[in-house]
């Protein structure tokens, strides 16, 4: 039987690791798994913060029973209702029928909608408090980070922020659960990938949430995915990363995302990448969209200021995987990117026109002159590709 892990006095970690699921939300690859984090505060009154995915409810409920050590479960605080966190609520209520469910108005509506529970619920508002005895909980509503009901819970005595999905990462926890128990560096790229794919569209709500949290002194960030952040420098880094990402501020690098059926469009991508390097751009990431997972391409687009997209014409449209990528970019309302583009065709060109329309729709700043190649690479198109790279390098530098 797995046991709960003590984070500090009276605070226990009841989370579980999912190393089986291939796709998060049935969309985003999970090569290193994911954790579903749940926490228990044991005081005069006990408070559980979140549950876990129903697939792991048996392990979770065993950990909870052990951590309670014979005490009753008084409260379940729900910061976020997505089923990977709320999935065990129904079973929890069956085992602990007297537990009071604490959430905001939208949360309680969803509890009823998902699980048919409408009794024993307590609706809280912004700034409301719940005393457990020694420990006191304060609630902060953070709608659209990244669902409309999301909120965060701050424990005032030990200064613990239970942040819901905010500040979370992909990646299971390999033994250690806090940043102090591991080398946390490996989780930061996964935090960017998590943010860009899950939270990415909601930059403005994230900014509002950060403003709301700014006055708080935080010693622990307990997210629903990934490590618990306890080292001050790491906490500051995590918050700063969210601030940067939600402002859509990219580093001085370039992402080249291209589709290619027979290698001709890929040749243009290679010429552009080589010239970018010749011009002194050191952060260059190339993605063949037929091979790279979309989640990694989006991560890198959030990381870097420059984006160059190339596509052959396919059925008088864009290459399908490029079209899919552009819809993902547009759906995340990414801002402040420099955009270049190129395309190819055999007998009738359409890709470059459609890339131009995309740039206009998302209001990216177009850099350089688009390159459109008929059939195979010719000397003039080679030079045009070099000029596009030079223009992007000048912007980036």
C-alpha positions in Angstrom: 0.0 0.0 0.0 1.3 3.4 -1.0 1.5 6.0 1.8 1.0 9.7 1.8 4.1 11.9 1.8 4.6 14.5 4.5 5.5 17.9 3.0 5.7 19.7 6.3 3.9 19.5 9.6 0.2 18.8 9.1 0.4 19.0 5.2 0.5 15.8 3.2 0.9 15.0 -0.5 -1.7 12.4 -1.8 -0.9 12.7 -5.4 -0.4 9.9 -8.0 1.7 9.4 -11.1 0.3 8.5 -14.5 2.9 6.8 -16.6 0.4 5.0 -18.8 -1.6 7.7 -20.5 -0.3 8.5 -24.0 -2.1 11.8 -24.6 -3.1 14.5 -22.1 -6.7 15.7 -22.9 -6.4 13.1 -25.7 -4.3 15.7 -27.6 -0.8 16.3 -26.1 1.9 13.7 -25.9 3.1 12.5 -22.5 6.4 10.8 -23.1 7.3 11.3 -19.4 3.9 10.9 -17.9 2.1 13.3 -15.7 1.2 13.6 -12.0 -2.2 14.4 -10.5 -1.5 16.2 -7.2 -3.8 16.3 -4.2 -3.1 17.7 -0.7 -4.4 17.2 2.8 -4.2 19.7 5.7 -4.8 18.0 9.1 -5.8 20.5 11.8 -8.8 20.8 14.2 -10.7 20.4 11.0 -9.3 18.6 8.0 -9.3 19.9 4.4 -8.5 18.0 1.2 -7.4 20.1 -1.7 -8.4 18.5 -5.0 -8.9 14.8 -5.8 -7.3 12.9 -8.7 -8.2 11.2 -11.9 -10.7 8.4 -11.3 -8.3 5.9 -12.8 -6.2 6.3 -9.6 -9.0 6.7 -7.1 -8.2 3.4 -5.3 -4.6 4.5 -4.5 -5.7 8.0 -3.7 -8.4 6.9 -1.2 -5.9 4.6 0.5 -3.4 7.5 0.9 -6.2 9.7 2.2 -7.4 7.2 4.8 -3.8 6.7 6.1 -3.2 10.4 6.3 -6.4 11.1 8.2 -5.3 8.5 10.8 -8.8 8.1 12.1 -9.9 11.7 11.8 -13.0 12.6 9.8 -12.7 14.5 6.5 -14.4 17.8 7.0 -13.8 19.8 3.8 -13.0 19.2 0.1 -11.7 22.4 -1.5 -12.0 22.4 -5.3 -9.8 24.9 -7.1 -10.4 23.4 -10.5 -13.1 21.0 -11.9 -11.4 19.4 -14.8 -11.9 15.7 -14.5 -8.2 14.8 -14.1 -8.6 16.5 -10.7 -12.3 16.2 -9.9 -12.7 12.6 -11.1 -12.8 11.0 -7.7 -15.3 13.4 -6.1 -18.2 10.9 -6.4 -16.3 8.1 -4.8 -15.0 10.4 -2.1 -18.5 11.6 -1.2 -19.6 7.9 -1.0 -16.8 7.1 1.4 -17.0 10.3 3.4 -20.7 11.3 3.1 -20.4 14.2 5.5 -17.6 16.0 3.8 -18.5 19.6 2.9 -17.5 20.6 -0.6 -16.1 24.1 -0.9 -16.0 26.0 -4.1 -17.2 29.1 -5.9 -20.6 29.4 -7.6 -19.4 28.0 -10.9 -17.6 25.2 -9.3 -20.6 24.0 -7.3 -22.7 24.2 -10.5 -20.1 21.9 -12.2 -20.1 19.5 -9.3 -23.8 19.0 -9.8 -23.4 18.8 -13.6 -20.6 16.3 -13.6 -21.4 14.2 -10.5 -25.0 14.9 -9.6 -24.0 16.3 -6.2 -26.0 19.3 -4.9 -26.0 18.8 -1.1 -23.4 19.5 1.4 -21.8 22.3 -0.6 -20.5 25.7 0.5 -20.2 28.5 -2.0 -17.4 30.9 -1.4 -16.6 34.4 -2.9 -13.5 36.3 -3.5 -11.5 36.8 -0.3 -13.6 34.5 1.8 -11.8 32.6 4.6 -12.1 29.2 6.1 -10.5 28.5 9.5 -9.3 25.0 10.2 -7.9 25.8 13.6 -4.2 26.7 13.4 -4.4 27.1 9.7 -6.6 29.6 7.7 -7.6 29.4 4.1 -8.2 32.4 1.9 -9.8 32.0 -1.6 -8.8 33.9 -4.7 -11.0 33.6 -7.8 -8.9 33.3 -11.0 -11.4 32.7 -13.8 -10.1 31.5 -17.2 -6.8 30.2 -15.8 -7.8 28.2 -17.7 -11.5 27.3 -17.0 -14.2 29.8 -15.8 -14.4 28.3 -12.3 -10.7 28.2 -11.5 -9.5 29.7 -8.2 -6.5 29.4 -5.9 -6.4 28.8 -2.1 -3.8 30.4 0.1 -3.0 29.0 3.5 -1.9 32.0 5.6 0.1 30.4 8.5 2.7 28.6 6.5 2.1 30.7 3.3 1.1 27.9 1.0 -0.5 28.6 -2.3 -2.6 25.8 -3.8 -2.6 27.1 -7.3 -4.8 24.6 -9.3 -3.4 24.0 -12.8 -1.3 27.2 -12.7 2.4 26.7 -12.4 2.0 23.0 -13.3 4.1 20.9 -15.6 3.9 17.7 -17.7 6.1 14.9 -16.4 5.5 12.4 -13.6 7.4 12.8 -10.3 10.3 10.4 -10.1 10.5 9.8 -6.4 11.0 13.4 -5.1 7.9 15.6 -5.0 9.5 19.0 -4.1 12.1 21.0 -6.1 14.5 20.6 -3.1 14.4 16.8 -3.7 15.4 16.9 -7.3 17.1 18.7 -10.1 14.0 20.7 -11.2 15.5 22.1 -14.4 14.0 19.2 -16.5 10.5 20.4 -15.6 10.8 24.0 -16.9 10.6 23.1 -20.6 7.6 20.9 -19.7 6.1 23.9 -17.9 6.4 25.9 -21.0 4.9 23.1 -23.1 2.1 22.7 -20.5 1.4 26.5 -20.5 1.5 26.9 -24.3 -0.9 24.0 -25.0 -3.3 24.2 -22.0 -3.3 27.8 -20.8 -1.8 29.6 -23.8 -4.9 31.5 -25.0 -5.6 33.1 -21.6 -2.7 35.5 -21.2 -4.9 38.4 -20.0 -6.6 36.3 -17.2 -3.2 35.0 -16.2 -1.9 38.6 -15.9 -5.0 39.5 -13.7 -4.3 36.4 -11.5 -0.7 37.4 -11.1 -1.6 40.9 -10.0 -4.0 39.5 -7.5 -1.3 37.2 -6.0 1.5 39.7 -6.1 1.0 40.9 -2.5 1.2 37.4 -1.1 4.3 36.0 0.6 4.6 32.5 -0.8 6.7 29.8 0.8 5.2 26.9 -1.1 3.4 26.6 -4.5 1.4 23.4 -4.6 0.2 22.9 -8.2 -2.0 20.1 -9.5 0.7 18.8 -11.9 4.4 18.5 -11.4 6.8 19.4 -8.5 5.9 21.3 -5.4 7.9 24.6 -5.4 9.6 25.4 -2.1 12.9 27.1 -2.9 12.5 30.9 -3.1 14.6 31.2 -6.2 12.6 28.5 -8.0 9.2 30.1 -6.8 10.3 33.4 -8.3 11.4 31.7 -11.5 8.1 29.9 -11.9 6.1 33.1 -11.3 8.4 35.1 -13.6 8.0 32.4 -16.3 4.2 32.7 -16.2 4.5 36.4 -16.3 6.6 36.3 -19.4 4.6 33.7 -21.2 1.3 35.4 -20.5 2.7 38.6 -21.9 3.7 36.6 -25.1 7.3 37.7 -24.7 9.6 35.5 -26.8 13.4 35.1 -26.7 15.6 36.0 -29.6 15.3 32.8 -31.6 13.5 31.5 -34.6 11.2 28.5 -35.1 11.0 27.1 -38.6 7.9 24.8 -39.0 7.5 23.2 -42.4 5.6 20.5 -44.3 7.2 18.7 -47.2 6.0 15.7 -49.2 9.1 15.0 -51.4 11.8 17.2 -49.9 11.7 20.3 -52.0 10.0 22.6 -49.4 12.3 21.1 -46.8 15.3 22.2 -48.9 14.1 25.8 -48.6 13.8 25.4 -44.8 17.3 24.1 -44.7 18.7 27.1 -46.7 16.8 29.5 -44.4 18.1 27.8 -41.2 21.7 27.8 -42.5 21.6 31.5 -43.3 20.0 32.4 -40.0 23.0 30.7 -38.3 25.4 32.5 -40.6 23.8 35.7 -39.5 24.5 34.9 -35.9 21.1 33.6 -34.7 22.0 30.8 -32.3 18.5 29.7 -31.1 17.0 28.0 -34.2 14.5 25.2 -33.9 13.3 23.3 -36.9 10.1 21.2 -36.9 9.0 18.9 -39.7 5.3 19.0 -38.9 4.7 15.5 -40.1 7.1 14.2 -37.4 7.1 16.7 -34.5 4.2 16.6 -32.1 2.2 19.8 -32.3 2.6 20.4 -28.6 6.4 20.8 -29.0 6.0 23.1 -31.9 3.6 25.3 -29.9 6.0 25.3 -27.0 8.8 26.6 -29.1 6.6 29.2 -30.8 5.8 30.5 -27.3 9.6 30.5 -26.5 10.9 32.5 -29.5 10.0 35.7 -31.2 10.6 34.6 -34.8 8.4 32.2 -36.7 8.9 31.0 -40.3 6.4 28.7 -41.8 6.7 26.8 -45.0 4.2 24.7 -46.9 3.7 23.0 -50.2 0.3 23.4 -51.9 -1.9 20.4 -51.3 -5.3 20.0 -53.0 -5.2 23.8 -53.6 -4.8 24.4 -49.9 -2.0 24.3 -47.3 -0.3 21.0 -46.4 -2.8 19.5 -43.8 -0.5 19.4 -40.9 0.5 23.0 -41.5 -3.1 24.0 -41.6 -3.7 22.2 -38.3 -0.7 24.0 -36.7 -2.0 27.4 -37.9 -5.4 26.7 -36.3 -3.6 25.9 -33.0 -1.6 29.1 -33.2 -4.7 31.2 -34.0 -6.7 29.5 -31.2 -4.1 30.5 -28.6 -4.2 34.2 -29.7 -0.4 34.4 -29.7 0.9 37.9 -30.0 4.1 39.8 -30.7 5.7 37.4 -33.3 7.8 38.2 -36.3 6.5 36.1 -39.2 8.1 34.9 -42.4 6.8 32.4 -44.8 7.5 30.3 -47.9 5.8 27.7 -50.1 6.0 25.5 -53.1 3.8 24.1 -55.8 4.0 22.0 -58.9 1.3 23.4 -61.3 -0.9 25.8 -59.3 0.2 27.7 -56.2 -2.1 28.3 -53.1 0.1 27.8 -50.0 1.8 31.2 -50.0 -1.5 33.1 -50.4 -3.1 31.2 -47.5 0.0 31.8 -45.3 -0.4 35.5 -46.2 -4.0 35.4 -45.1 -3.1 33.7 -41.8 -0.5 36.4 -41.0 -3.1 39.1 -41.6 -5.7 37.3 -39.5 -3.4 36.9 -36.4 -1.7 40.3 -37.0 1.8 39.0 -36.9 4.5 41.4 -38.2 5.6 40.1 -41.6 9.3 40.0 -42.1 11.1 39.8 -45.4 9.6 38.8 -48.8 7.7 35.5 -49.0 9.3 32.9 -51.2 7.2 30.9 -53.6 8.9 28.0 -55.5 7.6 26.2 -58.5 8.7 22.5 -58.5 12.3 22.4 -57.5 14.9 24.8 -56.1 16.4 27.2 -58.7 19.2 29.7 -58.1 16.9 32.7 -57.8 14.7 30.9 -55.2 17.8 30.0 -53.3 18.8 33.6 -53.1 15.3 34.7 -52.1 15.4 32.2 -49.2 18.7 33.6 -48.1 17.2 37.1 -48.1 14.2 36.0 -46.1 16.6 34.6 -43.5 18.6 37.8 -43.4 15.5 39.9 -42.9 14.5 37.7 -40.0 17.9 37.7 -38.4 18.0 41.5 -38.6 14.7 41.6 -36.7 15.8 39.1 -34.1 19.2 40.7 -33.5 
